[in-house]
Amino acid sequence: MNRVRIALRSPLFGTIAGALVLVLSISIWLLTDSRTSRSDALRTGGLAGGALVALYALWLNDRRRRVEEARQEIERQRHELETDRISDERFARSVELLGNDADQVRVGALHALTGLARSRADYTQTVLDVLCAYLRRPFSHPRWQEAGGEPDAAAERELQVRLTAQRLLLDLLPEAGSGAPAYDLDLTGAAVEYLDLSGRRLGTVLLRYARLHSSTNLSDCEFTGPAWFTAASTGEGRLAGQFLCRRATFHGRAWFSGTEFGSRADFTGTTFAGETSFRGAVFADEALLGETAFTSTADLRNARFDGYADLRWAREPQAVSLYNTLIDPDRGAELPDGWTTEDLPDGRTRLTVPAS
């Protein structure tokens, strides 16, 4: 009895009943006209009933389509949840393996994290943070302490892991000028060697108190956020500690206060669009700031140029702060127009600029 009631309430039963009623109604109505034959009346009624059935079929097909779309959406959400769960487990496991004693395991964990970031863009900043955190771990190589120091196999293995982390940083960062999201790097206090981020687009960069050994290459970089190099230092590793930052663009602050450049510092062709400070910086070798462009202010107070200095800017800052800014007259200096030098009683020479 219940099945009969359910069947009677179904849309299909209603549609069939409605079609029959429609066929009979239209046929009878047309037969009242003497000019209409019985066959024409039945044909017209049949067409009307068929149209009603066709409408039901269309409705049923649309309903099935919506049910299938809902099922697919539920399946997609379930798949995303499963993917998120697997990614989270993969991330947690890789981070855990970074503490493994075996250097090859740590290298594998670094590559696993990088692979995760490549497959899931929302993980990129997190993975970069983990790589930076690994590089911030305390580390010192005997070669950095003294030239020709005793070899240390454990330190050399750890250095290779860290070099891998640095290369993966470069791989994950987008190219300069690409318009891609700019990711932040926090390498505060990190000890690195051969750091190469050339040609990459960066957000906020923190290299405060970092120790940069061998050549550091930031040429052609695009810094979309502030860049902090406060009290960083460059030093020798396998090579002299050059600091290469040619043709880079700093859209925000560029802060080199107290930075110690132990070898050549090359900023040729770089653009400083924000406030720039070299206050208290020490240039032990060549300081190449030729063809640089400034659109804001530059602070050179207490800076010291112990080597050749090229300050022939392509575009001068809006204002330059000089106080006790020293050069070595024996090494030579190329100065902007109007700048002069003043010999001090203690034998040192400082830069002066005429008051505007």
N, C-alpha and C positions, 0 to 999 in steps of 0.2 A: 504493500500500500504506500509506503514511504517512497519507494522508487518511482511509483506512478506519479505521485505528487511532484517529485523533483523533476521528472521528465516533462510534466505539464508546465512547469515554471521556467524551463530552459529557453534561451533565446531562439534556438533552432526550431522548437515546437511552435513558438509564437510566430516565427517567420513563415513557416510552412502554412500555418493556419491563416495568417494574414494574406499570403499569396493566393490560397484557395478562395478566400472571401473576395479578394480583389478580382480574381478571374471571373467568379460568378457574378459579382456586382456589375462589372463593366460589360460582361457579355449580355446579361439581362437588360441593362440600360440601353445597349446598342440595338438589341432586338426589338425594342419598342419603336425603332425607326424602320419603317417599311422598306426603305431604300438599302438597308444593310442586310446582307445575307447572313445565314447562321454561321457559315465558315469564317467570314470576316470578323464577326463578333467574337467567336471563340479565339481566333488568331490574335485579335487586339487584346482581349482579356489575358490570353497566355503571355503576350509580350509584357503587359503590366505586371503580372505575377512573377515572370522571369526577372524583370528589373528589380523587383523587391528582393528576390533571392540573391541577385548579383550584388545588391547593396549589402546584404547580410554577409556575403562572402568577402567583400572588401573590408567590412568592419572586422570580421574574424581574422583576416590576414593582418590588418593593422594591429590588432590586439596581440596576435602571435609575435609580430615584429617587436612591439614594445616589451613583451615578456622576455624575448630573446636578448634585447638590448639591456634590460635590467639584469638578466642573468650574466651577461658578459661584463657589465659594470661591477657586479659583485665578485666575479672571478678576477677582474683586473685589480680590484682593491685587495682581494685575498693574496694575489700574486705580489702586489707591492708590499703588503705587510710581511710576507714571507721573505721577499728580497731584502727589506729593511732589517729583518731579524738576522738573516745570514750576513749582511754587511756589517751589522753591529758586532756580531760574534767574530767575524774576520778581523775587524778593527781591534777589538779587545785582545784577541789572541796575538796579533802582530805586535801590539804595544807591549804585551807581556814578554814576548820573545826578545824585545830590545834589551832586556836585562839578562839575557843568556850569556854564559861565560865564553861560548864559542863565537869567534868573530864572524865565521861564515853564516851562522844562524842569525846574527844581528843584521848582516847584509841582506839575507833573504827576507827578514822582517821589513826592512826598509823598502825593498822592491815590492813586497806584498801591499804595503801601505800606499805606495805610489800607484800600483795597479788599481787599487780601490778608488783613489782620487780620480784616475782617468775614466773609470767606468761610472762614477757617481760624482758629478760636479759639485754637489752640495757638501762633499767631504773634502774638497780641495784645501780650503783654509784650515780646517782641522788638521789635516795631514801635514801641511806646511808648518803649523804650530808645533806638531810633534817632532818634525825634523829639526826645527830650530831649538826645541827643548833638548834634543839629544846633543846638538852642537854646543849648547850652553853648559853641558856637564864639564866639571873641572878636568882639564887635560893639559899636559905639558910634555913636549918631546925633548929628549936630551940635546938634540941638535940645535934646538932653539936657545938653549942656555949658553952653549959655547961651541964655536966652530970645531969640527972634528971630534965631537964628544963621543964617548963610548956608545957603540950600537946597543939598542935595546929592542929585542924582538917583540916583546909585548906592546911597547909603545908604537912600534912600526905597524903592527897588526891593527891596533886601535886607530892609528892615523888613516889607514886604508879604509876602514869603516866610515870614518868621518868624511873622507874625500868622496866616498859613495853618496853620503847624505848631501853633500854640497852639489854634486852633479845632478841629483834628483831634484833639488831645489830649482836648479836651472831648467830642468825638463818640464816642471809643473807650471812655471811662470809663463804668462802669455807674452807675445812679442810686443815691443814698443810700437806705439801707433796703431795697434790693432783695434782699439776701442773695447777690448775684452775687459771683464772685471779685473780691478787692480787688487792684488792680495798683499796683506801686511806681513812683514818679517820682523821678528824680535830676536836679535842676536846679541843682546846686551851681555857683555862680559865674555863672549864666546872666543875661543882660540881656534883660528882657522888658518889653512894654508892653501894657496892657489884659489882663493875665492873668486869665482867668475860668474857674474850675473849680467854680462854684457848683452845689450840689445833687448832687455826685458822691461816689461811694464810693471811698476811696483806701486803699492799704496804707501802706508806709513812704514818707514824703515828705521829700526833702532839698532845702532851699532855702538852704543855708549860703552866705553871701557873695553871695547873689543881689541883683541890682539891679532893683527893681520900679518901673517908671515908669507914670505915669497911675494910673488906678484898678485896684486888685487886688481881685478878688471871690472869696472863699472861703466865702461865706455858705451855710448849710444843708449843708455838707460833712460827711461821716462819715469820720474818720481812724481806721482800724482798727489801724494800726501807729503807731510813733513819728513825730512830725513835728518836723523840725529846721529852724529859721529862724535859727540862730546867725549873728550879724553881718550879717544881711541888711539892706537899706536900701530905703526907698521914696523916690521922687523924681518930680519933675514931668516930664511929657511934653507931650502936647497938653492934658492936664488936670492938676490937682493930684494928688499921689500918695497918694490915700486907700487905706487898708487896711481892707477890709470883711470881717469874719468873724463875722457875726451868726448866732445859732442853730446854730452848728456843734457837732459832738461829737468830742472827742479821747479815744479809748479808751486810748491809750498816752501816752507822754511828749509834752509840748508845750513845746518849747525855743525861747524867744525871747531868749536871752542875747545882749546886745550888739546887738540889733536897733535900727535907727534908723528911727523912724516920722516922716517929714518932714511929714505932714499928718494928718488925722483917722485914728485907729485905733479901729474900732468892733467890740467883742466882745460886744455886748448879747445876752443870752440864751444864750450859749455854755456848754457843759458840758465841764469838764476832769476826766476820770475818772482820769488818771494824774498823775505828778509834773509840775509846771508851773514854769517859770522865766522871769522877766523880769529876771534879774540883769543890771545894767549897761545895760538898755534905755533909750532916749531917746525920749520922746514930745514932739515939737516943737509939736504942736497938741492937739486934744481927745483924751483917752483915755477911751473909754466902755467900762467893764467892769461896768456895771449889770446886775443880774438874772443874773449868771453864777453857775454852780454848780461847786464843787470837791469832790472826794471824796478827794483826797490832799493833798499839800503844795504850797505856793506860795512861790517865792523872789523877793523884790523888792529884794534888796540892791543898793545903788548905782544903782537905777533913778532916772530923773529925769523929772518931769512938768512940762514948761514951759507947758502949756496947761491948760484946764479938765480936771479929773480926776473921774470918777464911779466910785467903788469900792464902791458899795452892792450887795454880793453877795447873791444869793438864798440861797446856801449857802456858808458860810465854809470855808476849807481846814482840814484837821486841824491844821496848823501853818503859820504865816507867818513867813518870815525877813525882818527889816528891819534894814538897816544903811546909814546915810547915804542913805536914800531921801528924795529931795527933791521938793518941790512949789513952785509959784509962787503965793504967797498972793493976788497981785493978779488971778490968773485964776480962782481959786476951786476948791474941791474938796468932793465929797460923800464922806464917810468912813463906814466901818462903825461900829456902836455901840461906844463905849469907846475909839476911836482918837483921838489928840490930835496936835497939832503943837508943835514946839519951834523957836523962833527961834535961829539961830546967830549968833555974833559977826560973821561976814562978811556978814550980811544975808540969808542963805539960810534956808529953813525946811525942816525934815525931819519925817517922820512918825514917830510913836511909838505903841506899843500896850502897854497895861498887861500886866505879867507875870501869868500865870495862877496 
